[in-house]
Amino acid sequence: MPSVAVKLYSVFFKLLLRRRLQSRLQSLSSDQSPTTSATSFGVSSRPEESTAPPNPSFASDGVATKDIHIDPLTSLSIRIFLPDPSRLSVSTPPVRRNSFPSHPHPVAPSPPSDPNNRRASFDVTAAYTGYLPTSDPRKRVGSRRLPVIIQFHGGAFVMGSSDSAANDLFCRRIAKLCEAIVIAVGYRLAPESQYPAAFDDGFKVINWIAKQANLAGFGKSVGSMDPFGASMVEPWLAAHADPSRCVLLGVSCGANIADYVARKLVDSRNLIDPVRVVAQVLMYPFFIGTAPTQSELKLANSYFYDKQMCILAWKLVLPENEFSLDHPAANPLVPDRGPPLKCMPPTLTVVAEHDWMKDRGIAYSEALRKVNVDAPVLEYKDTVHEFATLDILLKTPQAQACAEDVAIWVKKYISTRGHELSY
């Protein structure tokens, strides 16, 4: 069973969450203005939540971070987590065909030592704000291409952020364990932005990554880039990211977004070249439905997020005329929810023993396995919803073990050496 401290914290957490949800629901009901959530700027964080500032230096724990607002029409932003290339354990693998090409970063370019060689090498500064050209090959770093993990935080669609203190720590842990760039998505929150705003934001990030890859590729093909084009290139991704090895990782309601993005990618594969999603991880997905499952009947009043509060959250997320617990965003196994499950990427599902939502995650995984998709389930004993990502639980042995297990499975699909790691 969860510890006494977890039980007490859960009581206060639920009281505070219920008050916030009811307050926002009343505010939504009293707002008579036309709904423009699909196009509104929206919000991607709450002022009452603690955040961690970006740190563009490797000095603290070997992971540098930066924030980018990628859509001028909305509040959509991302936080990039880059592990120190010099601390990675494996030697430089070959660059994959669809990876971001190397190109000189547009700051103070110096002439290359060889006039026939228009490419510059890079040297990392102490505060990792970008790359500076250098002609000394002994100082050349960053040639290794890293896979990209696109992470969607939890918070019942109404709270949480990509730069929250808890999400920052979790993403740093994943970046180091997986030796990958993590892009945490600061999607728009409900009720200011209702469905499909957060889900569309997830797909917008995929398109942004593809555009970054293509822009960097254009710069390489012509050998130079005008200042305006160069200013649009994200140097961390241009120097290190391999978009042909992308993984979607969703936490709680973020798992719903990840699964939505994966489904949409199946229908849009030719539109996002060179991005390729090779796997997804659904951590205690926020799935629900009209017909109750055994875990819902037994654990409806479970820790942190009970069923009634989650129904309140869905009322904030879904427009009134679309509200249904069997909405495609809420229930992954409703009939005619395309595309076919056999087209989905390999999917790891993480569930907690004392989470009333666990049966639906397990059922979805079983449905994927029936059509021969690699879809294992990891269930952790004596754990609750968000046991590996909630601030009070992040440093527990279960949280650390879960992150390590996720890394082991993910490396099956992001390794350039083949699928040598497996359960």
Buried (B, 14 or more C-beta within 10 A) or exposed (E): EBEEEBEEBBEEBBEEBBEBBEEBBEEBEEEEEEBEBBEBBBBBBBEEBEBBEBBBBBEEBBBBBBBBEBBEEBBBBBBBBBBBBEEBEEEEBEBBEBBBBBBBBBEEEEEBEEEEEBEBBBBBEEEBBBBBBBBEEEEEBBBBBBBBBBBBBBBBBBBBBBBBBBBBBBBBBBBBBBBBBBBBBBBBBBBBBBBBBBBBBBBBBBBBBBBBBBBBBBBBEEEEBEEEBBEEBBBBBBBBBBBBBBBBBBBBBBBBBBBBBBBBBBEBEEEBEBBBBBBBBBBBBBBBBEEBBEBBEEBEEBBBBBBEBBBBBBBBBBBEEEBBBBBBBBBBBBEEBEEEBEBBBBBBBBBBBBBBBBBBBBBBBEBBBEEEBBBBBBBBEEBBBBBBBBBBBBEBEBBBEBBEBBBBBBBBBBBBEEEEBEE
